[in-house]
């Protein structure tokens, strides 16, 4: 089942949602900290390279693996893998063709993080297809971590990115149909919100990750979710592992989800155990309305072990390893 055909039995209620504004710092790992108990890749039997991504995105993982098999870095792999989906106009959730906000503007969020803990992010970016590549430029060519809105667009144009109209005819038609009633009640994971998040381990055992999205369809103008926020939508610690999130970003932000998963792995949990506990932190909150929204995590540790877990059924992970590029259905919490 493709990522757009996610959960069919629940709907988001309520009007607008608030976005957390705190950006976690992305400092390099403390060289003097106590050695971790995670076994390094060199001492494990995992087959490298390895790529995992949210949803059914076999073309994206194939591109990432192509880069890795040619000797490219994990950073190059996740960027170019995500670019495949950003250029996919039929996806309506990432890059060009993404569903717009209530005003009809397609706005993109993305971030990227390398093996050293360096990171870059863009939020509310318009008119530029490859937000993940702009995020990498922010990381590598500026003293900053995050650029937003017109500033991010101006930076992208200065870096040579092409200005394009991201609102395709298909997405424009869907928006115009939505405007007839303008009800902010999107059905979970069906043409409303999702992300491509990708993690890779290269032949050297180094980990990088990226995350990119057009965000919640028909959102309030200016809304930003978890995807570009380091620690929420994505977190990489090359000594431990990495995680990316998808689903309703507001709920991921509230628990700093991806950072939480990596920290749980630091404590010795497997990627699967860590993803499950992170979902538990969301659904077990007092007055949690989890039956009406979806969150999913995928993770990989330094051993090359992977995990995925979600609140509801039909979330999936694409994994490319040992010549096999496959979709794997995630286990989930709400089995009622």
CORUR-V717619 format. One record per residue. RES is the residue in one letter. PHI is phi in whole degrees, 0 to 359 (NA if undefined). PSI is psi as a letter, one per 30 degrees, with the letter a starting at -180 (NA if undefined). D_CENTER is the distance of its C-alpha to the mean C-alpha in Angstrom with 2 decimals. Layout:
# CORUR-V717619
RES:PHI:PSI:D_CENTER + RES:PHI:PSI:D_CENTER
This chain:
# CORUR-V717619
X:NA:k:18.87 + X:288:l:16.28 + X:300:f:13.04 + X:284:f:14.94 + X:257:h:17.74 + X:284:b:16.11 + X:283:k:18.34 + X:250:g:21.57 + X:241:g:23.56 + X:214:l:22.23 + X:228:k:21.78 + X:287:k:20.41 + X:243:l:23.44 + X:98:l:24.23 + X:263:c:23.86 + X:275:l:21.70 + X:231:l:19.33 + X:267:l:19.12 + X:244:k:16.30 + X:296:k:16.59 + X:245:g:17.59 + X:272:k:17.68 + X:259:k:15.78 + X:290:k:15.97 + X:288:l:17.95 + X:237:h:16.81 + X:294:l:20.25 + X:293:l:21.09 + X:297:k:22.05 + X:293:j:25.60 + X:292:f:27.83 + X:264:g:30.38 + X:287:l:28.39 + X:298:k:29.52 + X:298:k:28.46 + X:279:l:25.88 + X:270:f:26.97 + X:294:k:24.16 + X:290:k:25.96 + X:293:l:24.99 + X:302:e:24.01 + X:302:f:27.43 + X:259:g:29.12 + X:249:l:27.09 + X:259:g:27.53 + X:296:k:23.98 + X:270:k:23.95 + X:247:l:21.99 + X:281:l:20.05 + X:215:k:17.12 + X:226:k:13.78 + X:227:l:11.34 + X:209:l:8.42 + X:287:k:7.35 + X:72:a:10.31 + X:268:j:13.40 + X:227:h:12.66 + X:295:f:15.67 + X:292:e:16.46 + X:291:e:13.26 + X:291:e:13.81 + X:296:e:17.48 + X:294:e:17.06 + X:298:e:15.22 + X:293:e:18.01 + X:302:e:20.58 + X:296:e:19.69 + X:294:e:19.87 + X:292:f:23.11 + X:274:g:24.61 + X:95:g:24.24 + X:287:l:21.24 + X:276:l:19.02 + X:298:e:15.65 + X:296:e:14.53 + X:299:e:16.13 + X:295:e:14.70 + X:290:e:10.95 + X:296:e:11.91 + X:288:f:14.23 + X:295:e:12.28 + X:294:e:9.59 + X:299:e:12.78 + X:300:e:14.19 + X:285:e:12.00 + X:298:e:12.40 + X:273:f:16.09 + X:277:j:16.24 + X:294:f:18.12 + X:279:f:18.50 + X:291:e:14.89 + X:56:g:15.26 + X:218:f:11.64 + X:219:k:10.37 + X:64:b:12.83 + X:296:k:16.50 + X:92:f:17.63 + X:298:k:14.99 + X:290:k:16.80 + X:276:l:18.32 + X:278:a:19.11 + X:295:f:22.55 + X:269:f:24.28 + X:88:g:23.08 + X:259:k:20.87 + X:276:j:17.58 + X:236:k:15.43 + X:248:k:12.18 + X:234:k:9.66 + X:200:l:7.87 + X:210:l:8.17 + X:211:k:9.38 + X:214:k:11.42 + X:255:a:14.46 + X:293:f:16.89 + X:270:f:19.01 + X:89:g:16.59 + X:288:k:16.66 + X:209:l:13.78 + X:217:l:13.48 + X:208:k:11.89 + X:230:k:13.01 + X:230:k:13.26 + X:53:h:15.35 + X:275:k:15.96 + X:241:l:18.41 + X:71:g:20.22 + X:233:k:18.12 + X:293:e:16.22 + X:265:i:14.29 + X:299:e:12.39 + X:296:e:10.56 + X:287:e:14.19 + X:295:e:15.44 + X:300:e:13.06 + X:295:e:14.59 + X:297:e:17.95 + X:300:e:17.52 + X:297:e:16.92 + X:268:f:19.83 + X:242:g:22.28 + X:226:l:22.35 + X:276:g:23.21 + X:253:l:20.32 + X:257:e:16.69 + X:227:k:15.84 + X:238:k:17.58 + X:231:l:17.67 + X:53:b:19.31 + X:297:e:22.46 + X:295:e:22.33 + X:293:e:19.07 + X:295:e:20.63 + X:300:e:23.88 + X:299:e:22.40 + X:299:e:20.67 + X:295:e:24.04 + X:295:f:25.88 + X:274:g:23.78 + X:98:g:24.84 + X:287:k:21.98 + X:273:k:23.47 + X:279:k:23.59 + X:222:l:22.96 + X:278:j:23.14 + X:275:f:19.74 + X:274:j:21.35 + X:282:l:22.60 + X:299:e:25.59 + X:295:e:23.74 + X:288:e:21.31 + X:296:e:24.33 + X:298:e:26.35 + X:298:e:23.84 + X:294:e:23.73 + X:295:e:27.53 + X:292:e:27.92 + X:296:e:25.76 + X:296:f:27.99 + X:303:e:31.03 + X:246:f:30.27 + X:53:h:27.28 + X:272:k:26.31 + X:269:i:23.10 + X:217:i:22.69 + X:290:k:19.86 + X:282:k:19.83 + X:306:k:16.88 + X:63:g:14.42 + X:242:j:17.08 + X:55:h:16.58 + X:232:e:15.13 + X:201:k:11.45 + X:191:a:8.35 + X:213:l:5.26 + X:252:k:5.02 + X:244:k:3.20 + X:226:k:6.70 + X:234:k:9.28 + X:218:k:12.91 + X:241:k:16.31 + X:272:a:19.06 + X:296:f:22.77 + X:274:f:23.43 + X:84:g:21.15 + X:269:k:18.84 + X:247:k:15.10 + X:218:l:12.39 + X:210:l:8.63 + X:210:l:6.47 + X:211:k:3.50 + X:212:k:5.67 + X:198:l:7.33 + X:260:g:10.95 + X:79:a:10.52 + X:293:k:13.14 + X:296:k:16.04 + X:61:h:19.30 + X:292:l:18.00 + X:295:k:20.46 + X:301:k:20.72 + X:98:f:18.92 + X:296:k:16.32 + X:231:k:13.10 + X:262:a:10.42 + X:277:f:8.20 + X:305:e:5.29 + X:268:g:8.01 + X:263:j:9.72 + X:299:k:10.23 + X:100:f:10.92 + X:262:d:9.13 + X:285:f:5.36 + X:205:k:6.16 + X:207:k:9.74 + X:231:k:12.03 + X:232:j:15.74 + X:295:f:17.60 + X:275:f:20.41 + X:241:e:18.56 + X:163:a:15.17 + X:207:l:11.41 + X:211:k:8.68 + X:228:l:5.00 + X:239:l:5.10 + X:214:l:5.69 + X:113:a:9.11 + X:285:j:11.35 + X:301:e:9.86 + X:303:e:13.41 + X:285:e:13.81 + X:291:e:10.91 + X:301:e:12.39 + X:297:f:15.78 + X:244:g:15.28 + X:46:h:13.04 + X:302:e:11.30 + X:292:e:9.52 + X:298:e:12.70 + X:301:e:14.77 + X:299:e:13.72 + X:295:e:14.57 + X:294:e:17.73 + X:294:e:18.75 + X:292:e:18.59 + X:300:e:20.67 + X:282:f:23.15 + X:113:f:23.56 + X:285:l:21.48 + X:288:l:20.02 + X:305:e:16.29 + X:295:e:17.31 + X:298:e:19.42 + X:293:e:16.90 + X:297:e:14.29 + X:295:e:17.34 + X:292:e:18.63 + X:296:e:15.50 + X:295:e:15.67 + X:300:e:19.35 + X:297:f:18.96 + X:280:e:17.61 + X:286:f:20.11 + X:266:g:23.01 + X:293:k:22.94 + X:304:k:26.21 + X:63:g:26.21 + X:297:k:22.69 + X:259:h:22.25 + X:302:f:19.70 + X:292:f:21.59 + X:248:g:20.49 + X:208:l:16.70 + X:235:k:13.92 + X:222:k:11.21 + X:224:k:9.90 + X:235:k:8.92 + X:234:k:9.31 + X:209:l:11.15 + X:219:k:13.76 + X:254:l:16.78 + X:294:f:19.25 + X:284:f:21.40 + X:90:g:18.93 + X:283:k:18.80 + X:237:l:15.72 + X:205:l:14.90 + X:208:k:13.06 + X:199:k:14.14 + X:216:l:13.84 + X:285:e:16.31 + X:243:l:17.61 + X:292:l:18.44 + X:87:g:16.92 + X:287:k:13.35 + X:218:l:13.16 + X:237:k:11.83 + X:259:k:13.11 + X:233:k:14.96 + X:237:j:17.21 + X:202:k:19.98 + X:53:h:23.75 + X:79:g:23.85 + X:250:k:22.20 + X:249:j:19.16 + X:225:l:18.61 + X:268:k:16.72 + X:237:j:16.97 + X:291:k:17.21 + X:277:k:15.86 + X:290:l:18.45 + X:210:l:18.26 + X:278:e:20.11 + X:276:j:21.94 + X:258:g:24.55 + X:282:NA:27.17
